[in-house]
Amino acid sequence: MPQRFTVKQIAAQAGISTATVDRVLNDRPGVHAQTRLRVEHAIAELERRAAASLAIGWNLYVDVIMHSPKRFTTLVQAAVERALADLDPFRISARFHLHEDIEPAKLVRMIEARAADRPGGIILKASDEPAITEAVNRVAASGVPVVTLVTDLPRSQRLAYVGMDNRAAGRTAAFLLGRLLGERPLGKNGGAVIAHLGSHNFQGEEEREVGFRALMRERFPKLAVIEVSGTFGIDRETRRKVAQCLNERHDIIAVYSMGGGNRGILQAFDDAGRPVLAYIGHDLDAENRALLQAGRIDAIIDHDLVADARDALRAILFHHRRVESHHSSQPSRAMVVTPYNL
């Protein structure tokens, strides 16, 4: 088991002999479980002290830049603030730049302006636009690490992507929706499902749609998938586009909303006097929690944003050689939330 501390240091901290520590580290037989635990605790304490010494006199500023509806950026801000507290003794401050509606050119200027302040890093949620990718590349080349959160910029030189496996999330939504509708009486031609994206330029939502469509074709071929996109999750525009879709298609019976705007979608159905037989959304924000409790949404696909924020910050700390271990390279696990496990 490779260690950054010597056997002598660990033995002194644990209060046992160096020979015993050596047996534990090399996983040799004949060591009591309590002794192994003492060694583990000793190493953890040495790690804590090392982190504290690295943190002394060192302040880190991180800019969090997000293009997303307020209901989601509120969740992310709370998650980052919680993660900052969890990373004590490091003194990290976050500056938040949260926008519901921002043009790519303006976002590029913001990324470059924040990088010019020489922060410790940037956490970014943005659409996968060439100009934004190029801006991230310039910023990374200047020495400012960028971590993408929730949705990726895969062709950029970002330091890491932190978020869930969006394709798996889309497949999960298809499975839930198909099974829910399988319990309902459908017409002889099946029915249609709205797949709502805020924008195809958000790579995370694009991946969700790919996964959703693939499993719908595979498992539920009688259910047509009707795309509604380009609303950026803003309720008013979402309501307008869904209303137009409902006017054109009379077989729509369900919704998978991977891009927010759920109140707008439900209002469009209410305006048309049409039922929603099954509804799957994303992210357990205050609005979606209320819709779940009211029975307007059947399930929400969620993930641990605090863990994601912690991973994003750890990736930046690792870049600056302030922690020894890297962030988790595994995507967040999608969680299904219903009205019965809120």
C-alpha positions in Angstrom: 0.0 0.0 0.0 1.9 3.2 -1.2 2.1 5.9 1.5 3.3 9.5 1.6 4.4 9.0 5.3 7.2 6.8 6.6 6.6 3.7 8.7 8.3 5.5 11.6 5.9 8.5 11.3 2.9 6.2 11.2 4.2 4.1 14.1 4.8 7.2 16.3 1.3 8.5 15.5 -0.4 5.1 16.2 1.7 4.3 19.3 2.8 0.9 18.0 6.0 -0.6 16.7 7.4 0.0 13.2 7.3 -3.8 12.6 3.6 -3.9 13.3 3.0 -1.0 11.0 5.0 -2.7 8.3 2.8 -5.9 8.6 -0.3 -3.8 8.3 0.9 -1.8 5.3 2.0 -5.0 3.5 -1.3 -6.8 4.4 0.5 -9.6 6.2 -1.5 -12.1 8.3 -1.6 -12.2 12.1 -2.6 -8.6 12.7 -5.6 -7.8 14.9 -8.4 -5.8 13.4 -8.1 -3.2 16.1 -4.4 -2.7 15.2 -5.3 -2.2 11.5 -7.9 0.4 12.6 -5.2 2.2 14.7 -3.0 2.4 11.7 -5.8 3.7 9.4 -6.7 6.3 12.0 -3.0 7.4 12.3 -2.7 7.8 8.6 -5.9 9.8 8.4 -4.7 12.1 11.2 -1.3 12.6 9.4 -3.2 13.4 6.2 -5.3 16.0 8.0 -2.3 17.6 9.5 -0.6 17.7 6.1 -3.6 19.3 4.5 -3.8 21.9 7.3 -0.1 22.8 6.8 -0.7 23.2 3.0 -3.7 25.4 3.7 -1.9 27.8 6.1 -1.6 31.2 4.6 -3.1 30.1 1.3 -6.4 31.5 0.1 -8.1 30.2 -3.0 -10.8 32.0 -5.0 -13.0 30.0 -7.4 -15.4 31.6 -9.9 -18.7 29.6 -10.4 -20.1 30.6 -13.8 -23.5 29.1 -14.8 -26.0 29.4 -17.6 -29.1 27.9 -16.2 -32.6 28.8 -14.8 -32.5 30.3 -11.3 -34.3 27.3 -9.7 -31.2 25.2 -10.6 -28.5 27.7 -10.0 -29.9 28.2 -6.5 -29.4 24.5 -5.8 -25.8 24.6 -7.2 -24.9 27.7 -5.1 -26.1 26.0 -1.9 -24.2 22.8 -2.9 -21.0 24.7 -3.5 -21.3 26.6 -0.2 -21.9 23.3 1.6 -18.9 21.7 -0.1 -16.7 24.6 0.8 -17.5 24.0 4.5 -16.7 20.3 4.1 -13.2 21.2 2.8 -11.9 22.8 6.0 -9.1 23.7 6.7 -8.7 25.0 3.2 -9.8 28.6 2.9 -11.7 28.7 -0.3 -14.1 31.5 -1.4 -16.5 31.2 -4.3 -17.7 34.1 -6.4 -21.0 33.2 -8.2 -22.0 34.5 -11.7 -25.4 33.0 -12.4 -27.4 33.7 -15.5 -30.7 32.5 -16.8 -30.2 34.0 -20.2 -26.8 35.0 -21.6 -25.5 35.1 -25.1 -22.4 33.0 -25.9 -20.3 36.0 -26.7 -21.1 37.6 -23.4 -20.3 34.4 -21.6 -17.0 34.2 -23.4 -16.1 37.7 -22.2 -17.1 36.8 -18.6 -14.9 33.7 -18.6 -12.0 35.6 -19.9 -12.6 38.5 -17.5 -12.8 36.2 -14.5 -9.6 34.4 -15.6 -7.8 37.7 -15.9 -8.3 38.1 -12.1 -6.2 35.0 -11.7 -8.6 32.9 -9.6 -7.6 29.4 -8.4 -10.1 28.0 -10.9 -13.4 28.2 -12.7 -16.4 25.9 -12.3 -18.5 26.2 -15.4 -21.9 25.2 -16.7 -22.2 26.4 -20.3 -23.5 25.4 -23.7 -21.1 23.5 -26.0 -20.5 26.3 -28.4 -17.2 26.6 -30.4 -16.5 30.1 -29.0 -17.0 28.9 -25.4 -14.7 25.9 -26.0 -12.1 28.2 -27.5 -12.3 30.6 -24.5 -11.9 27.6 -22.1 -8.8 26.6 -24.0 -7.3 30.0 -23.8 -8.0 30.3 -20.1 -6.6 26.8 -19.4 -3.5 27.6 -21.4 -3.0 30.7 -19.2 -2.9 28.5 -16.1 -6.4 28.8 -14.8 -8.1 25.4 -14.5 -11.7 25.0 -15.6 -14.0 22.2 -14.3 -17.3 21.7 -16.2 -20.2 20.9 -13.9 -23.4 19.0 -14.9 -22.9 19.4 -18.6 -19.5 19.0 -20.4 -17.4 20.7 -23.0 -15.8 17.5 -24.2 -13.7 19.1 -27.0 -12.2 21.7 -24.6 -9.0 21.6 -22.5 -11.1 21.6 -19.3 -9.4 20.0 -16.3 -12.3 17.7 -15.5 -16.0 17.1 -16.0 -18.0 16.5 -12.8 -21.6 15.3 -13.1 -23.8 12.2 -13.7 -23.8 9.8 -16.6 -26.4 11.7 -18.6 -27.0 9.0 -21.2 -27.8 6.5 -18.4 -30.1 9.1 -16.9 -32.0 9.3 -20.2 -32.3 5.6 -20.4 -33.6 5.5 -16.8 -36.3 8.1 -17.7 -37.3 6.0 -20.7 -37.6 2.9 -18.6 -39.7 4.6 -16.0 -41.9 6.4 -18.5 -42.5 3.2 -20.6 -43.4 1.2 -17.5 -45.7 3.8 -16.2 -47.5 4.1 -19.6 -47.6 0.3 -19.8 -50.1 0.3 -17.0 -52.4 2.8 -18.7 -54.9 2.1 -21.5 -53.5 3.5 -24.8 -55.0 3.9 -28.2 -54.4 1.2 -30.9 -51.6 3.3 -32.3 -49.9 3.8 -28.9 -49.2 7.4 -28.1 -46.6 10.1 -28.2 -44.2 11.5 -25.5 -42.7 15.0 -25.4 -38.9 15.0 -24.9 -38.1 18.5 -23.8 -34.5 19.9 -24.0 -33.5 23.4 -22.9 -31.0 23.3 -25.8 -29.1 20.8 -27.9 -26.0 22.9 -27.1 -26.0 21.7 -23.5 -24.1 18.5 -24.0 -25.6 16.9 -20.9 -29.1 17.3 -22.2 -28.1 16.0 -25.6 -26.7 12.9 -23.9 -29.9 12.4 -22.0 -32.0 12.6 -25.2 -29.7 10.1 -26.9 -30.1 7.6 -24.1 -33.8 8.2 -23.8 -34.5 7.8 -27.5 -32.4 4.6 -27.7 -34.2 2.8 -24.9 -37.6 4.0 -26.2 -36.9 2.5 -29.6 -35.7 -0.7 -28.0 -38.3 -1.3 -25.3 -41.3 0.9 -26.2 -41.5 1.3 -30.0 -45.2 2.1 -30.0 -44.5 5.4 -28.2 -43.4 8.1 -30.5 -40.9 10.7 -29.2 -41.7 14.4 -30.1 -38.9 16.8 -29.4 -39.4 20.3 -28.0 -36.2 22.3 -27.6 -34.6 25.7 -27.6 -36.4 27.1 -24.5 -33.4 27.1 -22.1 -35.8 25.9 -19.5 -37.6 29.3 -19.2 -41.2 28.7 -18.3 -42.8 31.2 -20.7 -41.0 30.0 -23.8 -41.4 26.4 -22.8 -45.2 26.9 -22.3 -45.5 28.5 -25.8 -43.6 25.8 -27.6 -45.4 22.9 -25.8 -48.7 24.5 -26.5 -47.8 24.7 -30.2 -46.8 21.0 -30.1 -50.1 20.0 -28.4 -52.0 21.8 -31.1 -50.3 19.9 -33.8 -50.3 16.5 -32.1 -53.4 15.0 -30.4 -51.7 11.8 -29.3 -49.3 13.3 -26.8 -49.8 11.7 -23.4 -46.6 12.0 -21.5 -43.5 14.1 -20.9 -39.8 13.6 -20.2 -38.4 17.0 -19.4 -34.6 16.9 -19.2 -34.3 20.7 -19.5 -36.6 22.2 -16.8 -39.5 24.5 -17.5 -41.9 22.0 -15.8 -44.5 24.6 -14.7 -44.6 26.0 -18.2 -45.1 22.5 -19.7 -47.9 21.6 -17.2 -49.6 24.9 -17.8 -49.7 24.2 -21.6 -51.4 20.9 -20.9 -53.9 22.6 -18.5 -54.6 25.3 -21.1 -55.3 22.7 -23.7 -57.5 20.6 -21.3 -55.2 17.6 -22.0 -54.1 15.0 -19.3 -50.5 14.0 -18.7 -50.5 10.3 -18.0 -46.8 10.1 -17.0 -44.2 12.8 -16.3 -40.5 12.4 -15.5 -38.3 15.5 -14.8 -34.8 16.3 -13.6 -33.4 17.9 -10.4 -35.0 18.1 -7.0 -35.3 21.9 -6.7 -38.0 23.6 -4.7 -40.3 23.9 -7.7 -40.0 20.2 -8.7 -40.4 19.1 -5.0 -43.7 21.0 -4.9 -44.9 19.5 -8.2 -44.0 16.0 -6.9 -46.0 16.6 -3.7 -48.9 17.9 -5.7 -48.9 14.7 -7.9 -48.2 16.7 -11.1 -44.9 14.9 -11.7 -44.4 11.1 -11.2 -40.6 11.0 -10.7 -37.5 13.2 -10.6 -34.1 12.0 -11.7 -31.7 13.6 -9.3 -28.0 13.4 -8.2 -25.9 14.5 -5.3 -24.9 18.1 -6.1 -22.9 18.5 -2.9 -20.7 15.6 -3.8 -20.3 17.0 -7.3 -19.3 20.4 -6.0 -16.9 18.8 -3.6 -15.3 16.8 -6.5 -15.1 19.9 -8.6 -13.3 21.8 -5.8 -11.0 18.8 -5.1 -10.0 18.7 -8.8 -8.9 22.3 -8.5 -7.1 21.7 -5.2 -5.3 18.7 -6.8 -4.3 20.9 -9.8 -2.6 23.3 -7.3 -1.0 20.3 -5.5 -2.9 21.1 -2.3 -4.3 17.6 -1.9 -2.7 14.2 -2.6 -5.7 12.4 -4.0 -7.6 13.4 -7.1 -11.4 13.9 -7.4 -13.6 10.9 -8.2 -13.4 10.1 -11.9 -16.7 8.2 -11.8 -19.9 10.0 -12.8 -22.5 10.7 -10.1 -25.1 8.1 -9.6 -28.6 9.0 -10.8 -31.3 8.8 -8.1 -35.0 8.4 -8.7 -37.2 10.5 -6.4 -41.0 9.9 -6.2 -43.6 11.5 -4.0 -43.0 8.6 -1.6 -39.3 9.0 -0.9 -38.9 12.7 -0.7 
